[in-house]
Amino acid sequence: MMEKCFALKLNVCGALDCDCPGFENCPFYQTREQADASRKKAFARINGLPYLQQVYIAAMHYGGKMPWKDKAATSDV
């Protein structure tokens, strides 16, 4: 049996604008653990970029915050 997808909220897919096609057919399906590992890997990569690029990414995507600087967000990468 497949684990619940990380994007499923109240039985509605948060990754797609339509009904969930089912885990077997969904290109975005990930378990919570897989999604967390992917986020940590992405944050580690962003953290390695030059500071001005990090500022730009923070401004464009995170409301000026840098969540990749949080120790808990990038531990165990």
N, C-alpha and C positions, 0 to 999 in steps of 0.2 A: 504494500500500500504506500502511495506517495505521501510525503509530508505536505502540510499546508503551504501554499505559496506566500512569500513575503509581501506581495502586492495585494493580496486578498483582504479587503476591509468590509465587514458586514455583508459578506457574500457578493461583493461587487469588486471587480478588478480595478485597482488603482493605477495600473500601468497602461491600460487600454481604455478608449472611450466607448467601448461596446461591451456586450456581455462576454464573460470569460468563455473561451472556446474549449475549455477543459485542459488539464495539465499536460496531457500528452501532445496537444496541438498548439500550445502557447509558446511563442518564441521568447517570452520574458520570464518563463517559470524558473524560480530559484527558491530554495529553502531559505529560511531566515539565516541559517549559518552561512550559506553560500553568499547571500547578499551582504552580510557583515564582513566576510573575508574580502569580497570585491571592493567594498567601500574602504576598508583599511588599506588595501593595495593602492587604490586610486589616491587616497590621502597621502600615503607615503611618497608617491610620485610627485604630487603637487608640492609637497613640503621640500622636495629636492630642487624645485625650480628657483630661478633668481627671484629675489624679493619683489621686484616690481611686477613680475608676472603673477605672483601670488596675490598682490594687491588688486590687480585687474580681475583675476578670477573671483576673488572675494566680493568685489564690487558688483560684478555681473551676475553671479550665481548665488551668493550667500548673504546678501544684504550688508556687505562690508565686513562680515565676520569671517574668521579663519578657523573653522572647526578642525582642520587637520593639525593645528597647533596643540589641540587638546591631547594630553597623554593617553587618556582612555580611548580616544578615537583611533589611535595609531599603534597601540600596543599589540604585541604578538603578530607583527607583520612578517 
